[in-house]
Amino acid sequence: MTEKSYASKLLRPSSLFIGLDLGTSGCRAIAIDGDGIVKAEAKLHYTNHEHNQSPQDWWTATQTVLKEISSQTSQHHIQAISVDGTSGTVLICGDSGQPLTPALMYNDKRASEQANFLKQFAPNNSIVLNPSSGLAKVLWLLEHHELNEPFHIVHQADWIAGLLAGRFDHSDINNALKTGFDPVNKIWPLWLTDLFHELQIDNASLPTVVTPGSVIASIQPRVAKALDLPLDIEIIAGTTDSTAAFIASGAKQVGQAVTSLGSTLVLKIISDKAIDDPAHGVYSQPFGQHWLVGGASNSGGAVLKYFFNELQMAELTKAIKPEINTNLNYYPLLDVGERFPINDINLAPRLTPKVDNDVIFFQGLLEGIAEIEYQGYQLLEKLGAPYPTSVQTAGGGAVNKAWQQIRQQKLDVPVSVANETAAAYGSAILAAQKYLN
């Protein structure tokens, strides 16, 4: 991002804006200046496995990276912080933010019974009719934990932003989507309030939903002091991690797409209309005057890391031949179950025949994930979205040039690495948004 026009509109000289990304494997913070230039960066990997993280893991990591950013930027004034988190990760907390339940992660599958129950209330095309939805997980948590005090339903990003701001009653449109929020009419729908009435759940437990980039509150003074941050920092409503990565890419036109090659595979394309098809794991989110249409597969980099470490993958990449297809026809998954482009909790990984040659096996995995990406964009087109005019790549897999060639051959459109690939950068843009216009 190189826009200069808003630099003069900042409240102070040397102002910085922090984006905080609670990703699947760790926490990352990026501070940008008024020209979108990265001035500081910090990251920390979680010690616990991504399927079994605790809220305290997130907060410990958040404090660590913010302290590091503060130490790197002593000559600047940090003006705002925005937080993104994994889509569909939820927990229930008390008024002061204390967790009253564990967190259920984005890829947790235990709420299948609750997802089926929701069919009695939600429309047939609702995204909540899936075990991975935030609402299905909330119902699971409420069934398995007795709560004897007022509580708040929060998403991962909400909870971290809440600890910074001292309030837990706000969320953003993108995070609230999988918990049942209606992004078209911008309300919690009547069917959801009917559901809560039936289950005797207080509607006040639902957050007030705002647009990403909106001001939530100023930072808590005690938190600011503990993290060596200015006392007047604004906490800004964030988004989901994959949407933050999309914002970071700079894509703005209908037909432009971004594939996030992280632990999982996430596809998003700008469309002039919303498309929701839970039968295929497809959903839409507001994106300015347009919509981001996409879906998330359980395939991705986590499968590659299961078989090879980063050094091995770097060496194998040098040896593969992207122009010669292995025809292994893999469907790389770590476990049974897929969300998109096939929505099937019983879909088994397809990793046979397991060849003895690591180079060929590794290339077969890359081709398999590229095929899932292709099937995903084909499905989106079939449902009414445009087929990509171009695809930018974010996430850790973006650096693999051989994989990029494999994907471009499969997609048959230009594939490039986004100038900015980090979700934390997209959140930093949201933190600065009101000063950009």
C-alpha positions as CSV (number, residue, x, y, z in Angstrom):
1,M,0.0,0.0,0.0
2,T,1.5,3.3,-1.0
3,E,-1.2,5.9,-0.8
4,K,0.2,9.2,0.4
5,S,-3.0,11.3,0.4
6,Y,-4.1,10.5,4.0
7,A,-0.7,11.1,5.7
8,S,-1.5,14.7,6.3
9,K,-4.8,13.8,8.0
10,L,-3.3,11.9,10.9
11,L,-3.9,13.3,14.3
12,R,-0.2,13.4,15.2
13,P,3.2,13.2,13.6
14,S,4.9,9.8,13.7
15,S,1.6,8.0,14.3
16,L,1.5,4.2,14.0
17,F,-1.3,1.7,13.7
18,I,-1.1,-1.9,14.9
19,G,-2.8,-4.9,13.4
20,L,-3.0,-7.9,15.6
21,D,-3.5,-11.4,14.0
22,L,-4.6,-14.3,16.1
23,G,-3.9,-17.0,13.6
24,T,-4.1,-20.8,13.7
25,S,-0.6,-21.3,15.0
26,G,0.4,-18.1,16.6
27,C,0.0,-14.4,17.2
28,R,1.5,-11.7,15.0
29,A,1.5,-7.9,15.3
30,I,2.5,-5.4,12.6
31,A,2.7,-1.6,13.0
32,I,2.4,0.6,10.0
33,D,2.8,4.3,9.5
34,G,0.6,6.8,7.7
35,D,1.9,5.6,4.3
36,G,1.3,2.0,5.0
37,I,5.0,1.2,5.6
38,V,5.7,-1.5,8.1
39,K,7.7,0.0,11.0
40,A,7.7,-2.9,13.5
41,E,6.7,-6.5,13.6
42,A,6.6,-9.2,16.2
43,K,5.2,-12.8,16.4
44,L,5.0,-15.7,18.8
45,H,3.9,-19.3,18.1
46,Y,1.5,-20.9,20.5
47,T,2.8,-23.6,22.7
48,N,-0.4,-25.6,22.5
49,H,-1.7,-27.5,19.4
50,E,-4.0,-25.4,17.2
51,H,-6.9,-27.8,18.0
52,N,-6.5,-27.3,21.8
53,Q,-5.7,-23.6,22.4
54,S,-6.9,-21.8,25.5
55,P,-7.9,-18.1,25.6
56,Q,-5.0,-17.5,28.0
57,D,-2.7,-18.7,25.2
58,W,-4.0,-15.9,23.0
59,W,-3.8,-13.2,25.7
60,T,-0.3,-14.2,26.7
61,A,0.8,-14.1,23.1
62,T,-0.9,-10.8,22.6
63,Q,0.8,-9.2,25.5
64,T,4.2,-10.5,24.3
65,V,3.9,-9.2,20.8
66,L,2.5,-5.8,21.8
67,K,5.3,-5.3,24.3
68,E,7.8,-6.1,21.5
69,I,6.1,-3.6,19.2
70,S,6.2,-1.0,21.9
71,S,9.9,-1.6,22.4
72,Q,10.6,-1.2,18.7
73,T,8.6,2.0,18.3
74,S,9.6,4.3,21.2
75,Q,10.0,7.3,18.9
76,H,6.5,6.9,17.4
77,H,2.9,7.3,18.8
78,I,0.8,4.2,18.5
79,Q,-2.7,5.5,17.8
80,A,-5.0,2.5,17.2
81,I,-5.1,-1.3,17.4
82,S,-7.3,-3.7,15.4
83,V,-7.6,-7.4,16.0
84,D,-8.4,-10.3,13.6
85,G,-9.0,-13.9,14.7
86,T,-9.9,-17.3,13.2
87,S,-13.4,-17.4,11.8
88,G,-15.9,-19.5,13.9
89,T,-13.7,-19.7,17.1
90,V,-15.9,-18.9,20.1
91,L,-16.1,-18.9,23.8
92,I,-18.4,-17.5,26.5
93,C,-17.1,-15.0,29.0
94,G,-18.3,-13.0,32.0
95,D,-18.7,-9.2,32.2
96,S,-15.1,-8.7,33.1
97,G,-13.9,-11.0,30.4
98,Q,-13.2,-14.1,32.5
99,P,-13.7,-17.2,30.4
100,L,-16.7,-19.2,31.6
101,T,-16.1,-22.0,29.0
102,P,-13.2,-23.3,27.0
103,A,-12.7,-21.9,23.5
104,L,-14.0,-24.1,20.6
105,M,-11.7,-23.6,17.7
106,Y,-12.6,-22.8,14.1
107,N,-12.2,-26.5,13.0
108,D,-13.9,-28.1,16.0
109,K,-16.5,-30.7,14.8
110,R,-18.3,-31.7,18.0
111,A,-21.4,-29.5,17.5
112,S,-23.0,-31.7,14.7
113,E,-26.1,-32.4,16.9
114,Q,-26.5,-28.7,17.6
115,A,-26.2,-27.9,13.9
116,N,-29.0,-30.3,13.1
117,F,-31.1,-28.8,15.9
118,L,-30.7,-25.3,14.3
119,K,-32.5,-26.5,11.2
120,Q,-35.7,-26.0,13.1
121,F,-35.1,-22.3,13.3
122,A,-32.5,-21.1,10.7
123,P,-33.2,-20.7,6.9
124,N,-32.1,-23.5,4.7
125,N,-29.3,-21.3,3.2
126,S,-27.9,-20.2,6.6
127,I,-24.2,-20.7,7.3
128,V,-25.0,-21.7,10.9
129,L,-26.2,-25.1,9.7
130,N,-22.8,-26.6,10.0
131,P,-20.9,-28.0,13.0
132,S,-18.1,-25.5,12.3
133,S,-20.4,-22.5,12.7
134,G,-20.0,-20.3,15.7
135,L,-23.6,-20.6,16.7
136,A,-23.6,-24.4,16.7
137,K,-20.5,-24.3,19.0
138,V,-22.2,-21.7,21.3
139,L,-25.1,-24.1,21.8
140,W,-22.7,-26.9,22.5
141,L,-20.9,-24.8,25.1
142,L,-24.2,-23.8,26.8
143,E,-25.3,-27.4,26.9
144,H,-22.1,-28.6,28.5
145,H,-21.3,-25.8,30.9
146,E,-23.6,-24.5,33.7
147,L,-23.5,-20.7,33.8
148,N,-24.8,-18.9,36.9
149,E,-24.0,-15.3,35.9
150,P,-24.6,-13.0,33.0
151,F,-22.4,-13.8,30.0
152,H,-21.2,-12.6,26.7
153,I,-20.9,-14.7,23.5
154,V,-17.6,-13.7,22.0
155,H,-15.4,-14.6,19.1
156,Q,-11.6,-14.9,19.3
157,A,-11.0,-11.4,18.0
158,D,-13.8,-9.9,20.2
159,W,-12.3,-11.4,23.3
160,I,-8.8,-10.0,22.7
161,A,-10.2,-6.6,21.7
162,G,-12.4,-6.8,24.8
163,L,-9.4,-7.3,27.1
164,L,-7.7,-4.3,25.5
165,A,-10.8,-2.1,25.6
166,G,-12.5,-3.4,28.8
167,R,-15.8,-4.3,27.1
168,F,-17.0,-7.6,25.7
169,D,-20.3,-6.5,24.1
170,H,-19.0,-5.8,20.5
171,S,-18.2,-7.8,17.4
172,D,-17.8,-7.1,13.7
173,I,-19.9,-8.2,10.8
174,N,-17.4,-10.7,9.5
175,N,-16.8,-12.6,12.8
176,A,-20.5,-12.5,13.7
177,L,-21.5,-14.0,10.4
178,K,-21.1,-17.7,11.5
179,T,-23.0,-16.9,14.7
180,G,-26.1,-16.0,12.7
181,F,-25.8,-12.3,12.1
182,D,-27.7,-11.1,8.9
183,P,-25.1,-9.1,6.9
184,V,-27.7,-7.9,4.4
185,N,-30.1,-6.3,6.8
186,K,-27.4,-5.8,9.5
187,I,-29.4,-7.3,12.3
188,W,-29.6,-10.4,14.5
189,P,-32.5,-12.1,12.7
190,L,-35.9,-12.8,14.3
191,W,-35.3,-16.6,14.0
192,L,-32.3,-16.3,16.2
193,T,-34.1,-14.3,18.9
194,D,-36.9,-16.9,18.7
195,L,-34.3,-19.6,19.2
196,F,-32.8,-17.8,22.3
197,H,-36.3,-17.4,23.7
198,E,-37.0,-21.1,23.3
199,L,-33.7,-22.0,25.0
200,Q,-34.1,-19.2,27.7
201,I,-30.9,-17.5,26.6
202,D,-30.7,-13.8,27.2
203,N,-30.5,-11.8,23.9
204,A,-28.2,-9.4,25.7
205,S,-25.5,-12.1,25.5
206,L,-25.2,-11.4,21.8
207,P,-22.8,-8.6,20.9
208,T,-23.6,-5.3,19.2
209,V,-22.3,-5.8,15.7
210,V,-20.4,-3.0,13.9
211,T,-18.5,-2.6,10.6
212,P,-14.8,-3.5,10.6
213,G,-12.8,-0.3,11.2
214,S,-15.3,1.1,13.7
215,V,-14.1,2.5,17.0
216,I,-15.0,0.3,20.0
217,A,-13.4,2.2,22.8
218,S,-10.1,3.5,24.1
219,I,-7.6,1.1,25.6
220,Q,-7.9,0.4,29.3
221,P,-5.4,2.5,31.2
222,R,-4.1,-0.4,33.3
223,V,-3.6,-2.5,30.2
224,A,-1.8,0.4,28.4
225,K,0.6,0.8,31.3
226,A,1.3,-2.9,31.6
227,L,2.2,-3.1,27.9
228,D,4.0,0.3,27.8
229,L,1.6,1.7,25.3
230,P,0.0,5.2,25.1
231,L,-3.0,5.8,27.2
232,D,-5.2,7.2,24.4
233,I,-5.0,4.3,21.9
234,E,-8.3,3.5,20.2
235,I,-9.4,-0.1,19.9
236,I,-10.9,-0.7,16.4
237,A,-13.3,-3.4,15.4
238,G,-11.4,-6.0,13.4
239,T,-12.4,-9.0,11.2
240,T,-11.6,-12.6,10.5
241,D,-8.0,-13.6,9.7
242,S,-8.7,-14.6,6.1
243,T,-10.6,-11.3,5.5
244,A,-7.8,-9.4,7.0
245,A,-5.4,-11.2,4.6
246,F,-7.7,-10.2,1.7
247,I,-7.6,-6.5,2.8
248,A,-3.8,-6.7,3.0
249,S,-3.6,-7.8,-0.6
250,G,-5.1,-4.6,-1.9
251,A,-7.6,-6.4,-4.1
252,K,-10.7,-4.2,-4.7
253,Q,-12.3,-5.1,-8.1
254,V,-15.0,-7.6,-8.9
255,G,-13.3,-10.8,-10.1
256,Q,-10.1,-10.3,-8.1
257,A,-9.5,-13.3,-5.8
258,V,-7.1,-14.1,-2.9
259,T,-6.1,-17.6,-1.9
260,S,-4.7,-17.9,1.6
261,L,-2.3,-20.8,1.8
262,G,-1.9,-21.1,5.6
263,S,-2.6,-24.1,7.8
264,T,-5.9,-24.3,5.9
265,L,-6.9,-23.3,2.3
266,V,-9.2,-20.3,2.2
267,L,-10.6,-18.9,-1.1
268,K,-12.2,-15.5,-1.4
269,I,-13.3,-13.5,-4.5
270,I,-15.0,-10.1,-4.9
271,S,-18.5,-10.5,-6.2
272,D,-21.2,-8.0,-7.1
273,K,-23.7,-10.1,-5.2
274,A,-23.9,-12.2,-2.1
275,I,-23.9,-16.0,-2.4
276,D,-24.7,-18.3,0.5
277,D,-24.8,-22.1,0.0
278,P,-24.1,-24.0,3.3
279,A,-24.6,-27.3,1.4
280,H,-21.2,-26.5,-0.1
281,G,-19.7,-24.5,2.7
282,V,-20.0,-21.2,0.7
283,Y,-20.7,-17.9,2.4
284,S,-20.5,-14.2,1.8
285,Q,-19.3,-11.2,3.8
286,P,-19.8,-7.5,3.1
287,F,-16.8,-5.9,1.5
288,G,-17.4,-2.2,0.9
289,Q,-20.0,-1.9,-1.9
290,H,-19.4,-5.5,-2.9
291,W,-19.2,-9.0,-1.3
292,L,-16.5,-11.4,-0.5
293,V,-17.7,-14.8,-1.5
294,G,-15.7,-17.9,-0.5
295,G,-15.1,-20.9,1.5
296,A,-12.5,-22.7,3.6
297,S,-11.1,-26.2,3.1
298,N,-9.5,-28.3,5.8
299,S,-6.7,-29.0,3.4
300,G,-3.7,-26.8,3.4
301,G,-0.2,-26.3,4.8
302,A,-0.9,-28.2,8.0
303,V,-1.0,-31.4,5.9
304,L,2.4,-30.6,4.3
305,K,3.9,-29.9,7.8
306,Y,2.6,-33.3,9.0
307,F,4.9,-35.0,6.5
308,F,7.8,-32.6,6.1
309,N,9.4,-29.8,8.1
310,E,10.2,-26.4,6.6
311,L,13.8,-27.3,5.7
312,Q,12.7,-30.5,4.0
313,M,10.0,-28.7,2.0
314,A,12.5,-26.1,0.8
315,E,14.8,-28.8,-0.5
316,L,12.0,-30.8,-2.1
317,T,10.7,-27.7,-3.8
318,K,14.0,-27.3,-5.6
319,A,13.7,-30.9,-7.0
320,I,10.1,-31.0,-8.1
321,K,9.0,-30.5,-11.8
322,P,5.8,-28.4,-11.8
323,E,5.4,-28.8,-15.6
324,I,5.1,-32.6,-15.2
325,N,1.9,-33.7,-13.4
326,T,2.3,-36.7,-11.1
327,N,-1.4,-37.7,-11.6
328,L,-1.5,-39.0,-8.0
329,N,-4.9,-37.4,-7.5
330,Y,-4.5,-36.8,-3.8
331,Y,-7.1,-35.1,-1.5
332,P,-4.8,-34.0,1.3
333,L,-6.5,-33.8,4.7
334,L,-5.1,-34.4,8.2
335,D,-8.3,-36.1,9.4
336,V,-11.7,-37.2,8.3
337,G,-14.0,-34.3,7.3
338,E,-14.1,-31.5,4.8
339,R,-15.9,-28.1,4.7
340,F,-15.4,-26.8,1.2
341,P,-15.6,-27.3,-1.8
342,I,-17.0,-30.6,-0.5
343,N,-19.0,-30.2,2.7
344,D,-18.8,-33.7,4.2
345,I,-17.9,-34.4,7.8
346,N,-17.2,-38.0,6.7
347,L,-14.9,-37.3,3.8
348,A,-11.7,-39.3,4.3
349,P,-8.2,-38.1,3.2
350,R,-7.0,-39.6,-0.1
351,L,-3.2,-40.0,0.1
352,T,-2.7,-43.3,-1.7
353,P,-0.8,-44.6,-3.5
354,K,1.9,-43.4,-1.0
355,V,5.0,-43.3,-3.2
356,D,8.4,-43.9,-1.7
357,N,10.0,-40.9,-3.5
358,D,9.6,-37.9,-1.3
359,V,10.0,-35.4,-4.2
360,I,7.1,-37.0,-6.1
361,F,5.0,-37.4,-3.0
362,F,5.5,-33.8,-2.0
363,Q,4.6,-32.6,-5.5
364,G,1.5,-34.8,-5.4
365,L,0.4,-33.1,-2.2
366,L,0.9,-29.7,-3.8
367,E,-1.1,-30.7,-6.8
368,G,-3.8,-32.1,-4.6
369,I,-4.3,-28.8,-2.8
370,A,-4.1,-26.9,-6.1
371,E,-6.9,-29.2,-7.4
372,I,-9.1,-28.4,-4.4
373,E,-8.4,-24.7,-5.0
374,Y,-9.5,-25.1,-8.6
375,Q,-12.6,-27.0,-7.7
376,G,-13.4,-24.3,-5.2
377,Y,-13.3,-21.5,-7.7
378,Q,-15.2,-23.6,-10.2
379,L,-17.9,-24.1,-7.6
380,L,-18.1,-20.4,-6.7
381,E,-18.6,-19.7,-10.4
382,K,-21.3,-22.3,-10.7
383,L,-23.1,-20.7,-7.8
384,G,-23.0,-17.2,-9.4
385,A,-19.7,-15.6,-8.5
386,P,-17.3,-14.6,-11.2
387,Y,-14.4,-16.9,-12.1
388,P,-11.2,-15.2,-11.0
389,T,-9.6,-12.7,-13.4
390,S,-6.5,-13.1,-11.2
391,V,-5.5,-14.7,-8.0
392,Q,-3.2,-13.2,-5.4
393,T,-1.7,-15.5,-2.8
394,A,-1.4,-14.9,0.9
395,G,-0.2,-17.1,3.8
396,G,3.0,-19.1,4.3
397,G,2.5,-21.1,1.1
398,A,2.8,-17.9,-1.0
399,V,6.6,-18.1,-1.0
400,N,6.7,-21.4,-2.8
401,K,7.3,-20.5,-6.5
402,A,7.0,-24.1,-7.7
403,W,3.6,-24.4,-6.1
404,Q,2.6,-21.1,-7.6
405,Q,3.4,-22.5,-11.1
406,I,1.4,-25.6,-10.4
407,R,-1.6,-23.5,-9.3
408,Q,-1.4,-21.2,-12.2
409,Q,-1.3,-24.1,-14.6
410,K,-4.4,-25.5,-12.9
411,L,-6.4,-22.2,-12.5
412,D,-5.4,-20.8,-16.0
413,V,-5.3,-17.2,-14.7
414,P,-2.4,-15.1,-13.5
415,V,-1.3,-16.1,-10.0
416,S,0.9,-13.8,-8.0
417,V,2.1,-13.2,-4.5
418,A,0.2,-10.4,-2.8
419,N,2.4,-7.4,-2.0
420,E,1.4,-7.8,1.5
421,T,0.5,-11.3,2.6
422,A,0.1,-11.0,6.4
423,A,-3.4,-10.8,8.0
424,A,-1.9,-8.6,10.6
425,Y,-1.1,-6.0,7.9
426,G,-4.8,-6.0,6.8
427,S,-5.8,-5.5,10.4
428,A,-3.3,-2.6,10.6
429,I,-5.1,-1.1,7.6
430,L,-8.4,-1.4,9.5
431,A,-6.8,0.3,12.5
432,A,-5.8,3.2,10.3
433,Q,-9.0,3.2,8.2
434,K,-10.6,6.3,9.5
435,Y,-7.4,8.3,8.8
436,L,-7.2,7.0,5.2
437,N,-10.2,8.7,3.8
